[in-house]
Amino acid sequence: MLHKLISAPINLVIKIGEKVKEEADKELYDLPTIQQKLIQLQMMYELGDIPEDAYKEKEKELLMRYEIAKRLEMEQWEQMTKKK
């Protein structure tokens, strides 16, 4: 019983940490979110809201995230098809 009282707060912190990581990964590697950010970035550049160097740097970052997200998506599909 004492073990449960001591480990419960630790388990709660672990679960919260896992949920935060899950949400952060979702934000970082969600394909529609990345696509929307690329569109917004393009619009900002075309309207002259950001300089070209800042645009290229941010675009490079978003495209790398997109590539990772696409790879993760393909891995998930492969795992799902192997299970069937």
N, C-alpha and C positions, 0 to 999 in steps of 0.2 A: 504493500500500500504506500509506504514512504517513497519507494522508487517511482511510483506513478506521480506523486505530488512534486517530486523533484524534476522528473523528466518532462512533464507536461509543458512547462514554460519553454523549455528548450525545443521541444517538438513544434510548438506554436511558432517560435521564431524561425525555425527551419522551413516550415510550411509557408510563412509569410515571405521569406527570402526566395523560395522557389516560385511563388506567384509573381513577385516583383520581377524576377529574371524572365519569367514567361511573358509578362506584359512588355518588358523592354525588348525582348527578342521579337515579339509581334510587331512592335513599332519600328524596329530597325529593319526587319526582314519581311514585312508585309508588302507583297507585290503591288496591290492597288495604291497603298500609301506612298510607296516609292514613285510610282508612275505619276501620281498627283503632284508630288513634290517636284518632279522633273518638269511637269507642265507649268507649275507656278514659277519655277526658276527661269524657264524660257520666257515667260511673259514679263517677269521683272527685268530681264536683260533687254528684251525688245522695247520695253517702255523707258529704258535708260535708268532704271532704279538702282542697278548694280553695275559696277565696272566689269569689263571683259575678263580680267584676271580672276576676280572673285567668282564670276560665273563659271569659268572653266574649272576652278578648284572644286567648287561645290558639285558641279556636274560630274566630275571624275569620282568624287566620293559616292554620289548617288548611284552611278553606274556600277561601281564596285559592289555596293550593297545589293543592287538588283541582280548582279551575277551570282552572288552568294545565295540570295533568296531563291533564285531559279534552280541552283544546284540542290539546295535543301528540299525544294518542292519535288525535284526529280528523284531524290533519294527516298522521300516519303512514298512516292508512287511505286518505286521499285520494291520497297518493303511491303506495301499493301498487296502488290500483285504476287509476291512470293508466298504470302500467307494463304492465299486462296488456292 
